[in-house]
Amino acid sequence: MKDHFPQQYAFLLRIWRSNSEWRISLENPITGERNGFSKFETFVKFLENHMDHPVQNEEENHPSSTNSNS
């Protein structure tokens, strides 16, 4: 069976200022996984890594997952 990798991703992006520094949160609406970033460069690196190394189709693996990593 051939792995199916998504051709697109959907994320909920939150950006806010905390003590004069910008913060970024990226949440996967399918898995509920959340990643936080205090540096824009780290955020961009995460996206680049995610696109360079795709994960198996998340809808097949987590059809109704609502877990969240806080």
PEFEN-V44678 format. One record per pair of residues at least 24 apart in sequence whose C-alpha atoms are under 10 Angstrom apart, sorted by the first residue. I is the first residue (numbers start at 1). J is the second residue. Records with the same first field share a line. If there is no record, write none. Layout:
I->J, J
This chain:
3->55, 56, 57
4->54, 55, 56, 57, 58, 60
5->53, 54, 55, 56, 57, 58
6->51, 54, 55, 56, 57, 58, 59
7->51, 54, 57
8->51, 54
9->50, 51, 54, 58
27->68, 69
28->58, 66, 68
29->65, 66, 67, 68
30->58, 59, 61, 62, 63, 64, 65, 66, 67
31->58, 59, 61, 62, 63, 64, 65, 66, 67, 68, 69
32->62, 64, 65, 66, 67, 68, 69, 70
33->65, 66, 67, 68, 69, 70
34->67, 68, 69, 70
35->68, 69, 70
36->70
